[in-house]
Amino acid sequence: MEIVFSVTQESDGGVVAECLSHDIITQGNNWEELRANVREAVSAYFFDQPKPAAVRLHLVRDELLAGS
């Protein structure tokens, strides 16, 4: 089983990851911290059941271009 997190960058530079299939949300100040926090959150969520074989972090970028 693979689970997917949608990752968005906050205006303050931090990143937030939200799992698309389970109620897991975490954040970090940078990518390295986010990866560690996702691993910890997934481990805690699945503490009494089989853990996913893979975790995918999918970066979502939202950009607004002003008209000219």
N, C-alpha and C positions, 0 to 999 in steps of 0.2 A: 504494500500500500504506500502511496505517495500522497502527501498533503501539500497544498499550495498556500502561500501567504502573499497577499497583495501588499506591496511596500510603497509608501508614499513619503516624500521628503517634506518636512515641516518648514515654515518660513524662518524658524530660528536655527535651521541647519540640522536638527535631529531627524531621525527616521522612525516611522511607525509601521509595524507589520500586523496585519489582520488575516487570520486563517479564513479561507473561503468555505471550508466544510465543517469546522468545529468552532466552539466559542473560545478562541485563543487570540489574545491581543497583547502585544508587547511593544516596547520602544527602546531606542538607544540614542546616544549622542552622535554615533558614527556607525559605519557598516560593521566594524569589528565587534563593537559592543552589541549591536543589534543581533548579529549571528549568535553570540554567546547567550543573549537573552532569549532568542527563539529556541535554541537547544534546551535551555533550562525550562522554559514554559511548556514545550512539548513533552519533556520528560515528566514534569509535574502533572500535566493533564492526563497522560497515559500511564500514570504510576502503577495502576493495578490491571493493566491490559497490555496486549502486544503493542510495541511502539512502531510507528511507520518506518518503512525501509528507507524512505527518502523524504526530504523536506525541500521544497522549491520556493525560492524567494523571487517573486515577480515584481520588478520595479515598474511603478505606474507614474508616468510623468504628465502633468497637466500644465499646459502652457497656453496663455492667452496672447494672441497677436493683435495689436491695435490696428484698426483700419487706417489707410493712408489717404 
